[in-house]
């Protein structure tokens, strides 16, 4: 999607999903949130407004017109630009002048409502033209552009006019700076991204409560705006919109304020994006969303009840005077009985609803994260279940593995219990409107977790097999997904697209501080990497490097500046640093030239070839750089040999390490550095 006129940067919010359209009240509430969070545009494009798409030629009735006028006015009151979008691509004949006239007439009507910004959408349509259009236009793109330019001129070349063609990818996992630069070079202007990262209209069992991520903040100066196409349900979009707003404002100043509010950066956050942390943005959003959950949502305002509002009337019933925002006080009677019931010593205790917590919302987000990934807790649960299932023979054996199995089974059970408790607290949250949007999803995940929990207990010999798992005549909640689920299970590729694979696609890595006992293993990794590559000269024949001495254990790393990475087989990588490399370089004149006020610290890292995923190594380096920065250092450098192509490529792709030109360096040595 791109903008046809030259306007300033803005951020947009879209309602372009399939499903029940949001109410006018919800859209007005959305405008309030946009204004509060710094978003400034709303694009009206509900696919199930039949006069937006299916019956795009029909003019709005008087009642429909009144609703749109009220909505456009509400947007203006909250300084939100209202963009009306129309989607004629299902059945328009581009070469028919009557069709073009009908499109102009429809947009002229909306213009009379007070709308000044428009969009033409040609997404989700057939890719072939009809025979009549093929005689007039050389391509589908030619037809779309011709009608778009004609409408744009007819509307008087509005300042904001968006055009969305059919694209090759509906939901992008990642959006890179390079891809946007390529699009910009073709369009000759900065584009607007229509982002479906949180859209869930293609799967009724999925909801996306994860943060806006995998879009580097470096994109911001290269774009005119971002449209986020959200979840169908209105209230669960709090996280999607809130984190987008945080991303939009990603600057160095924001990073400082977030750090003050939430603490030091997580390992790798700075390295991945110095101005935006998805996890910190998520925590900010969930913290604010928690307050929404804890507010009793009543017509006319939010309702809060305190003990001072409750008194006992003459009829023996308790009366509560409720003060609502923007309304007068109203009495409400609550029949609490003549006396409170107190259960006996052998009776069931009274049920007490526990308040929802931030940890509950973090768990909820992890369970319903993003299209291409589960949250950390969900991934852990899947890994544990997979391990317990594949090692079930250890559950009842008399071996050391049995203790491990029981320990991990208990851990899995505790995580399942946390899901159940989260469900219970959500179900008792005061704000019922949010709950009703979430209820089907949390019921489904609670049932699925319950089945897995019962299965693990069965593997461990705790009671009889659960009926819903093993019975020939199970209850309906034991086989999920309905007819669609049965179709999928019959297909040969069923499960191939699961986010969690069997076995897992990625190994579990542990990054921890280096300890003296790790010295031998670090030396082993260093020696093994020294041997990698044909024709490499022995260490004694190569120019001396500080990193060699550091890796070999001849020099000790600075305190809190050494990390190791482990997988199931043991230590598979390390990252070591000297906050002040000057003493170590005293005998190495060439390397001394690298050390300066700009780059006083040295870092070295190696990862064994069996680690094929670069993400753990990036996180390890990011954590180490954070520690070096905390020591007061302004920059770091690393020494690499030309033959170590793997690590050269690794540092280059980090994006922040640049080659340092130093005269007198041996031809085989490459120096790279970065400021902190």
SEPASE-223166 format. One record per residue: residue in one letter; x, y, z of N, C-alpha, C in turn. Coordinates in steps of 0.05 Angstrom, whole numbers, plus 5000, padded with zeros to 4 digits. Example, Ala and Ser with C-alpha at 12.3 -4.5 7.8 and 13.67 -1.06 7.14 Angstrom:
residues 2
A526448865156524649105156526449345156;S525749555142527349795143525850015157;
//
This chain:
residues 676
X501749765000500050005000501850255000;X500950464986502550704986500850944985;X501951174991500551434992501151584966;X499151704954499651834929500552124932;X500252234956501052514960503252534981;X504652754981506952784998506052905025;X505752745046504852845071506752755093;X506252855117508052795139507452515149;X509352405165509152135176506752125195;X505251905194503151855213502851565218;X501351495239500851215246497851155244;X497150935233494350885227493350635241;X490750625245489450385256487350305237;X487050045232485249945212483149765223;X480849755210478749565217478049395193;X480049265181479649135155479348835157;X478348735179478148445182475348345174;X475148075171472647945165471447865192;X468847905195467547835220465648055229;X464448025253462548225262463848495265;X462848705251464048965253463849075282;X465649245290465549375316463249565317;X462149605341459949795344460950085342;X459150265338459950545337461050635364;X459950525386460950595412463850495416;X464450255406467150155407469150315391;X468250405367470050565350470650835363;X468550945376469051205390471051165413;X470750935428472650875449475450845437;X475550725414478150695400479450965394;X477851155385478951425380480151545405;X478851505428479851605453482651485459;X482851225455485351085460487551185441;X486851215416488751305396489951575405;X488151755413489052025421490852005445;X490151835464491751805489494451685483;X494651495464497051355459498751475437;X497751675423499351815403498951705375;X496951545370496251465343494251665332;X494251715306492751945296490951895272;X490651645264489051585240487451335243;X485051325232483351085232482351045204;X482750795194481850725168479450545170;X477150635160474650495161474450295138;X474750035144474749835122473749575132;X471449565147470449305156469449135133;X470648905129469948745105466948655106;X465748645129462948555131461048795132;X461949035127460049255120459449215090;X457149105084456649015057456749235036;X456449485045456549715026459449815024;X461249695039464149755035465349575014;X464249325011465549134994463648984975;X461848834986460148664969458148824952;X456949024965455049204950456149484950;X458549514941459949774941458549984925;X456949904905455650104888453350244902;X452150104922449750214935450450454953;X448850654952449250884969448150824997;X449250965017448350925045445551035049;X443950905065441351005072441551235091;X439351375096439451605115440451525142;X439551285152440351195178443351125179;X444250995158447050925156448851165153;X447851365138449351615134449651755161;X447551755177447651895203449751765221;X449951495220451951365236454751435228;X455251435201457851505192458551795198;X456651975196457152255202457952285232;X456552145249457152155278459952035282;X460651825268463251705272465551885262;X465152005239467152195228467552435247;X465352535258465452755277466952675302;X466452435312467752335336470752315332;X471552225308474452205302475752485302;X474352675291475452955290475753065318;X473853005336473953105364476453005378;X477352765370479652645383482252675366;X482152865347484452915330485452665315;X483552505307484052265292483052305263;X484852265244484052285216482452035207;X480152085197478351865188478751815158;X479651575151479951505123477751305116;X476151375096474051185087475251025065;X475150755068476150575047473850425034;X474050385008472150234993473550014978;X472249784975473649544964471949434941;X472149544917470449464894471549234878;X473749114886475148924869473848664865;X471748594881470548334877469248294850;X467848514840466348474815466348714797;X468148904802468149144785469249074757;X468149194737469249184710470649444705;X473249434705474949684704474449844679;X473849714657473649854632470849974627;X468949924645466250024641465950304654;X465450514638465150784650462950804671;X460750644668458650654688459650554715;X461450364715462550264740464250474754;X465850614738467450824749465751054760;X463551114745461751314754460351244781;X459650984783458450894808460350924832;X462950864827464950884848465251174856;X465351354837465551644843463151744858;X460751654850458251734864458351654893;X459251404898459251304926461251474943;X463551534932465551684948464651974951;X463252084931462152354934460252364957;X458552154960456752154983458152155009;X460251995012461751985037463252245042;X464052375020465352645023463352845035;X460852825028458752995039458452955069;X459252715079459052665108461152805124;X463052935111465253065124467952925122;X467952705107470452555104472252685083;X474852715088476652835069478952655061;X479052415072481252235065480051965056;X481251845036479951615023482051395017;X481051155012482850935004481350744985;X482750654965481750454947483250184953;X481749974958482949714966482349514944;X484449384935484149164915485548914926;X485348864952486448624964484348404965;X485248164968483447924971481447904948;X482447924924480747894900482047704880;X480647644859481647464838484047604824;X485847444814488247554801488047564771;X485647484760485247494731483147704724;X483547854703481548044693479447904677;X477148034675475047924658475747984629;X474447844610475147884581474948174572;X472948314582472548594573474948764582;X475948724606478248874616480848804602;X481048544594483448464580483748604553;X481448684541481648824516482449114519;X482149224543482749504548485449544562;X486149364580488549404597490549194592;X493049264594495249074589495748884612;X494848964636495248794659493248884681;X493048714701491348774724492349034738;X494949054740496049294753495349544737;X495449524711494649744694491749834699;X490049634701487149694706486749824733;X488049724754487749834781488850124782;X491150164770492450424771490750634756;X489650544733488050734716485650834731;X484150654744481750734758482450894784;X484650824796485550964820486251254814;X487751294793488451574785486051734778;X484151614764481751764756480051844781;X479751664800478351724824479851944841;X482451914842484052104857483652394846;X483652414819483252674807480352774812;X478452594811475652674815475252784843;X476552674862476252754890477753014897;X479053124877480553374881483353334893;X484553094887487153034897487453074928;X485852914943485952944972488752904984;X489253035006491953025018492652735026;X490752585035491152305042489452135024;X490751965008489351784990491051534988;X489951314997491451064998490450864977;X492350714967491750514947493050254955;X491450034956492549774965492149574943;X494249484930493949274910494048994924;X493648794908493948514919496848454922;X497648354946500448294952501048004952;X503647924952504347634952504147504979;X504147655001504147535027502047675044;X500347515057498247625073499147705101;X500547525114501547575141504647545141;X506047755144508947755143510147685171;X511947495171513247425196515147645205;X516747745186518547965192518448165169;X518948415175519148615154521848745157;X523548715137526248815139526549095127;X528649225135529249495124529849465094;X531249255087531949215059529449185041;X527449035051525048995035523549265030;X523449435051522149695048523749875029;X526349865031527950025013527549944984;X527249684980526749584953524049684942;X521949664959519349764951519350064946;X520750214963520950504960522250584934;X524350424926525750484901523950444877;X522050254879520150214857517950424856;X516850484880514650674882515550964879;X518151014884519251284884518051454907;X517251314928516151454952516251254975;X516151354999516051175022513251055024;X513050785029510450655030509150665058;X506650595058505250535083504950235086;X505550125109505249835113502449775123;X501049595110498649475120499449215133;X499449205160500648985174498548805187;X498548555179496548355189497648195212;X499648285226500948125247499048045269;X496948205275495148135296492348055285;X492048035259489447955247488947655253;X486547595262485947315268483447215254;X482447365233479947285220480247035203;X482646935200483046695184482946435200;X482846465227482746225244481146285270;X478746185272477046245295478046145322;X480145975322481145875347483646025356;X484546225341486946365349486446655355;X487846755374487747035383490647125387;X491247375381494047455382494347685402;X495547615425495947805447498847865452;X500547805433503347865435503948145426;X506448235430507148515423507648555393;X507648795385508448865358511448815356;X512348635339515148565338516048475311;X518648425308519948345283519648555261;X519348805270519349035252521349235265;X523849235256525849405270525049695269;X525749845291525050125292526550295271;X528550175258529950305236528050355212;X525750205212523750245191522450515192;X522150625216520450865221521151095202;X523651175199524151405181523851335152;X523451075145523250995117520350945109;X518451005127515650955122514051215124;X511651205112509751425116507751345138;X507551095144505651015165505450715167;X503950625187503450345191500450305198;X499150135183496450045189496649775202;X495349745225495249485237492449375234;X492149145222489649015219489248825243;X487348885261487448755287485748505289;X485648395314483848175320480948255315;X479248065308476448125303475148235329;X475848125352474648215377475848485385;X474148665394475048935399476848955423;X476048855446477448905471480148765473;X480548525462483248405463485348555446;X484548755431486548905415488149105431;X487649125457489049315474492049285471;X493049035472495948985470496949055443;X495548975422496449025394496749325389;X494849475397494849765392496849905410;X496849825435498649955455501549915448;X502349665440505149615433505849745406;X503949765387504549915363505150205369;X503550325387504050605395506750635407;X507650435424510350455435512450435414;X512050255395513950225372514150485356;X511850605351511750855335513451075348;X513551075374515051285388517851195396;X518850975384521450865391523651055385;X524851165406527151345405528951285428;X531351405427533151365450531951465476;X530451685475529251785500527251585511;X525651465493523751265502525151025515;X527350945503528850715514529750775543;X530651025548531451095575529151085594;X526751205586524451205603523450925609;X523550745589522650475594524450335613;X527150385610529050255628528550345657;X528050595661527550695687525050565700;X523050535683520450425693520550125697;X521949985680521849695681524449555688;X526649705692529149585699531049545676;X533349415680535349385660534349215636;X535749235613534849085590535248785593;X533448635580533748345579536048275561;X537248035564539447955547538747965518;X540348115502539848125473538048345464;X536548475482534648675474536048905459;X538149005471539549235459540749155432;X541748915430542948825406540948795383;X538548705390536448655370535348925360;X534749105378533649365370534249555393;X536049745389536849925411534650105421;X532550145405530550345411527850215419;X527549965415524949835420525249555430;X524149495453524149225464521249115463;X520648915447517948805447516948715475;X518748595490517948495516517348715536;X518848935535518349165552515749305543;X515349325517512849445507510449275515;X510849005515508648825523508048865553;X510048885569509648925598508149185604;X508949395589507549655592504649625585;X504049495563501349465554499749295573;X500849075583499348895601498849035628;X500749195637500449345662498049535660;X497849675637495549855633492949705629;X493149475615490749315610489649195635;X491349135654490449025680488449215693;X489049475691487149675703484449665690;X484449615664481849585650480249345660;X481649125664480348885674479148935702;X480449085718479649125746477549335750;X476749465728474649675729472049545721;X469949595737467249485730466149655708;X465749545685464949695662461849705661;X460749935667457849975667457050195647;X454650185636453850405618453850665633;X454950865621455151135633457651185648;X459450995650461951055663463050805677;X465550825686466850605700466050615730;X465550395741464450365768466450255787;X466850385809468650285830467050275856;X467250055870465850015895467750015918;X467250165939468850165963467050115987;X468250036009466749966033465150206044;X466150446039464850686050462150736036;X461650606013459250645998456950466007;X457650266025455650066032454550126060;X451850106062450550146088448149966089;X447049926113444749746117442249906119;X440249836103437749986103435849886124;X433550026127431649956148430249686143;X430349586118429149326111431049096116;X433349156127435248946132437048876109;X436549006086438148946062440349156060;X442549076049444849256045444349426021;X444949686024444649876002447349995995;X447950005969450450115960449950345942;X451050585949450750815932453150825913;X452550795888454650775868455051035854;X457551125854458151375840459551305814;X458151385792459251325766460251585753;X462251545735463251775721461051895703;X460852155702459052295685456152225690;X455452165715452652095721452152155750;X449552175758448852225786449051965801;X449051995828449151755845446451605843;X446651345842444251175840444350965861;X442150905875442250695896441950425883;X443350235894443049955885442849785910;X440749615912440349445935441549165929;X442949065949444148805947443148635971;X441748415966440748245987442948055996;X444048106019446247946029445247756051;X442547746055441547566076441647696103;X440347566122440347666149442947636163;X444447426155447047386167448847246147;X451447286150453347156132453646866139;X453746696118454046406122456946346129;X457346186150460046106158460045796158;X461645676140461745386138462945256162;X462045006168463044866191465844756185;X467044626206469744526203470144316182;X468044146177468243936157466843996131;X465944246128464544326104466344466084;X465444486060467044626039467344926047;X469745026043470145316049468745486027;X467945726035466745906016468645975993;X467545985969469246065946470046355948;X472546415945473446695945474846755918;X473846945905474947025879477547185883;X479747075873482247215875482547425853;X483747655859484047855838485947785816;X485447875793487147825770489847965774;X492047845765494647955769496048005742;X498248155743499748205719500947945708;X501747765726502847505717500747345702;X498247365710496047235695495947335667;X496147595663495947705636498447645620;X500747625633503147535618502847245609;X501647075625501146805617499146795594;X497046955597495046965575496347045549;X498047245550499447325525501147105514;X502546965532504346745522502746525509;X500346475518498646265507497446345480;X497046595476495846705452497746925441;X499946845430502147035425501947165397;X503247045378503347155351503046935330;X502547015305502046805284504246605281;X506746695283508946515277510446415302;X509446475325510846375349509046385373;X509446185391508246185417509946345436;X508746435458510246575479512046385494;X513946495510515946335524514646115541;X512646175556511445965573510145745557;X508745825535507545625518509645445505;X511845555497513945395485515145205505;X515445295530516545125551514544885556;X512044945557510044735562510144525540;X510344615515510444425493512944255494;X515244385500517744225502517544025524;X516544105547516343925570514443685564;X512243745552510343525545511643335525;X513043445505514443285485516543105498;X518043215517520143055531518842845548;X516842915563515542725581514242495565;X513142555542511942345525514042165513;X516342275504518442115491520141965511;X520042035537521541895557519741775578;X517341695569515341595588516241335602;X518141185588519040935600520540985626;X521641225629523141295653521341355677;X518741395672516941475693516741265715;X516741015708516440805728518840625731;X521140715719523540555722525040625747;X526840455755528540495779531240605770;X531340825757533840945747533941235755;X536341355750536641645756534741805738;X534141705715532341845696529541875707;X528841685725526141695737525741945753;X527742015769527542255786527242505768;X528742515746528542735728525742755716;X524742515708522042515695519942615715;X520042525740518042605760518342905765;X520743005766521143295771519943465748;X520543375723519443525701516443495698;X515343265706512543225705511143415725;X512443445749511343625769511443915759;X513643985745513844255734511644305713;X511144105696509044135676506344165689;X505844005710503344015724502944295737;X505044405748504944675760504144885739;X505344855715504745045693501845015684;X500844765683498044715676496244845697;X496944805722495344925744495245225742;X497545345734497545645731495545735710;X495245565689493245635668490445625679;X489845415695487245395707486645625726;X488645695742488245915761487946185746;X489446215724489046455707486246465696;X485246235687482446225677480446305698;X480846205722478946265744478946565751;X481346685752481446965759480447145737;X480947055711479847205689476847195689;X475746965696472846925696471447095717;X472947175737471747345758472647635756;X473847705734474747985731472248165729;X472348405741469948575741469148665713;X471048715695470248815668469348585651;X466748555649465648315635465848345605;X465948595595466148625566468748505555;X470948545569473448435560473248125562;X472148035585471947745589470447605567;X468147725559466447595539467947565512;X469647765505471247735481473347515483;X474247455507476347265511475346985518;X472746965526471846725540472146465523;X471346475498471546225482474446135480;X476346325478479146255474480246135500;X479646255523480846155548479545895556;X476945855549475745595554477145375538;X477745435513478945245495481745165505;X483345365513486045305522486045155549;X484145225566483945085591483344795587;X481444735569480744455563483144305551;X484544435532486844305519489044245539;X489544435557491544385577490644175597;X488044165603487043955621487443675610;X487043645584487443385571490443305573;X492243495567495043435569495943365597;X494843515616495443465644494643185653;X492243105645491242835652492942625639;X493842665615495442475600498142435614;X499442645623502042625637501642475663;X499542525678499042385703498742085697;X497342025675497041735667499741615662;X501541755647504141645641505741595667;X505241765687506741725712505441525731;X503341395722502141195739500341305761;X499541555758497841675779494941635772;X493741415780490941365775490441235748;X487941195742487141065718487241265695;X487541155670487541335647485041505646;X485341765639483041945638481141845617;X478541865624476541765606476541905579;X476942175580476842325555479142265537;X481242135548483542065532483441775522;X482541595538482841315532480241165526;X477941285532475441145529474541125500;X473240905493472140875466469741055461;X468541145482466141325480466641575496;X468441745487469141985503467042195502;X467242385521465542625521466442795497;X464642975488465343135464467643325468;X468243405493470543575497473243435494;X473143165491475543015487476543015458;X474843075439475643095411474843365401;X476843525396476343815391476643885362;X475444105354475844205327473544165308;X471443995316469143955299469943825272;X468243875252468643755226471243855213;X471844115218474344225207476744075218;X476644015244478843865256479143585245;X476943455239477043185228478243195200;X477443385184478543415157481543445159;X482543625177485343675179486943425188;X485743275207487143035217487342815195;X485542825175485642625154487642695132;X488542945132490443025111493242925117;X494842855096497542745101499442945113;X498943205109500843405120499943515147;X497943395159496943505185499143515206;X499543745218501543785238504143895228;X504643885201507143985190507544285195;X505244425198505444715201505144805230;X505244615249505144685277507544855284;X507145055301509445215310511445055326;X510444845340512144665355512444405339;X514844325333515344085317516043855334;X515843615323516643365337518743225321;X521243225329522343365352522443665347;X522943835368522944125364524944205343;X524244405328526044505307528544635318;X528244755342530444905354531244775380;X533744755385534744645410534344855432;X534044755457533844925480536645005489;X537245265491539845355499539645495526;X541745465541541945605567544345795566;X543946045571546146245573546546315602;X548846275613549346335641552146455645;X552646565669555246675675557446465675;X559746535666562146355666563046325694;X563946075701565146025727567845885723;X569645885742572245765739572145475729;X570045325737569945045728569445015698;X568645235685568145225656570645255639;X572945315652575345385637576145165618;X576044915626576944695609575044665585;X572444695589570544675567570744905548;X571245145558571745375540574245335523;X576345225536578745165521578244955499;X576544765506575844555486574444675462;X572444855467571044985445572945145428;X574745295442576745465428578545295410;X579545075422581344895407579944775383;X577444685387576044565365575544765343;X574945015349574545215328577245295315;X579445265330582045315318582645115296;X581744865301582344655282580444665258;X578244805260576344815238577444955214;X577144845191578144975167580644845157;X580844795132583244665121585544855118;X587944765123590244925117590745145137;X589245145159589645365179592345315193;X593845525196596445505210596045455239;X597845305252597645265281597845535296;X596845545320596645795335599345925338;X601445755343604145875347605246015322;X604145945298605146065274603446305265;X601346365281599546585274600246835290;X599547075281600047315296598647295323;X599947375345598647355372596347545374;X594147445385591747605390590947585420;X589947795430589047795458586747595461;X585047575441582747395444583647105447;X585947035434586946765437587646705466;X589046895478589946855506587546855525;X585547015518583147025535581546765533;X581346655508579846405504581346165515;X584046175513585645945523585945945553;X585046155567585246165596587846285606;X589446395588591946525596591346795609;X589146915602588247165613585447125624;X584847225647582147205659580347425649;X577847365643576047585634575347765658;X574448005651573648195672571248085688;X570948175713568648085729566048145715;X564147955716561447985705561548035675;X563747955662563947995633564747735619;X563447515628564047255615561547085617;X560746965594558346805592558946545576;X557446335582557646095567554846015558;X554745865536552145775526552245465525;X550045345535549945055537547444955521;X547844715510545544565500545444295514;X543944105504543743845517546343695519;X548243755501550743615500552943755516;X552343995527554344135543554944415532;X557244525540557844795532558444795502;X557144975487557444985458558245265449;X558645445467559545715459560245885483;X561646105478562346285500562646565489;X562546765508563047045501564547165525;X566947255520568747365541569547645535;X570147805556570848085551572848185571;X574448385563576148545580575048825578;X574248945601573249215600575449415593;X577949355601580249515594582349325582;X582649335556584549145543587449245543;X587949485554590649605552592749425565;X592449325590594549155602595148905585;X593048785575593448535559594848585533;X594748835523595948895497598749005500;X599849005524602449125529604649005511;X604448745506606548605491605748575461;X603548695454602648665426602248935414;X604449045402604449315392602249365371;X601849165353599849205332597049235344;X596449055363593749065375593449315392;X595649415403595449655419594249885404;X594749885377593750105361590650105360;X589449865365586549855365585249985389;X586649975411585550075436585650375437;X583350495441583150785442581050865462;X580651125465578551215482575751135472;X575651105445573151025433572550725436;X574750555435574450265437576350155458;X575750205484577550105505577249815512;X574949695505574349425514574549225491;X575148975498575448765479573448545485;X572248435463570348215466571147995447;X570847745455571347515438569147315442;X568447175421566246985423566746755403;X565946515410566046285392563646115397;X562546005376560245825378560745585360;X560345345371560845105356558945075332;X559844945310558144925286555444785290;X555244625312552644495316550444695324;X551244935331549245145337548545285311;X546345205298545645305272543845555274;X542645595297540845825301542546065312;X542646285298544346515308543146665331;X540546625337539246785357540446755385;X541046505395542246485421544946635423;X546646615402549146755403548847055404;X546847155389546247445389545347535417;X543747365430542947435457545247435477;X547047245473549347225491551147475488;X551647555462553247795457551848045468;X549148055464547648285474547848315504;X547648095518547948095548550648185556;X552648085542555448155549555948455544;X554948555522555348845516553949015537;X551648925547550249075568551949095593;X553348875600555048865623557449055619;X558649045595560949215590560149515592;X557749575581556849855582556349945611;X555449755627554949825656557549895670;X559749795660562349845673563350125666;X562050265648562850535640564350555614;X564650325600566150325575564450465553;X565850595534564550735513564450575487;X566050365485566050205460567649955463;X567249765445568649515445569749455417;X571849285416572849185391573348885393;X573448755370574148475370576248425348;X577848225352579948145333579047885320;X579247875294578447635279580447575258;X580747325251582447245229580847215204;X582047275182580647265156579446985151;X580846775161579846505157577446435173;X576846595193574446525210572046655198;X571246555175569046675160566346665176;X566046455192563546425206563046655226;X565146715242564846935261564947205248;X566447235226566347485211563547545201;X562347335191559547365181557647425204;X558147295227556447335250556547625260;X558947735264559248005273558148205253;X558548145227557648335206554548345207;X553248115211550348115210549048215235;X550648255257549548385280548648675274;X549948795254549149055245550449285259;X551549235283552649465298555749465298;X557049235291559949215290560849295262;X562649485261563749585235566749535234;X567749495210570649445207572149705214;X574349665230576049885238578649875221;X579250095208581650115192584050205209;X585950025213588350085229590750015213;X592550205209594950165194596849975209;X598149805195600049625207598949355216;X596349315214595149055221596048845202;X596748605211597448385192595148345173;X595748255149593748215129591648015137;X592347825154590547615163588547705184;X588947945196587448035219585348245210;X582848205220580748395216579848505243;X579648765245578648885270575949005265;X574148955284571449065282570749195309;X569149405309568449545334565749665333;X564749735356562249875359562250045384;X560850265383560550435407558250325425;X558350395450556250305469554650545478;
//
